[in-house]
Amino acid sequence: MSKQTSNQIVDILSLDHEGHGIARIDSKVTFVDGALAGEQVEINVYRQHAKYNSANAVAILKPSAQRTSPRDWSTRKAAYWSASAKSVPATSST
């Protein structure tokens, strides 16, 4: 059973074994992709089943203390390759 619904604001109660946030809407369990336990999020339910819903987090309204900023891998890669280049001895052709 699939049906598009409007966005809703929910509190994420915990996480399931796959890392989806768990919320309840009218006593029905809703699994939320992209949400952490303790957050208040705006969600979009993209699939409704008989016993549960599936949703995506649209906006994080109150972030969890566990949420961190993504790492900037471009600067880490540049530093790694720079250090690697310095540690490799130059080869000489004879």
Helices and strands as residue ranges (DSSP letters): E 8-11, E 14-15, E 21-25, E 28-33, E 40-48, E 52-62, H 73-87
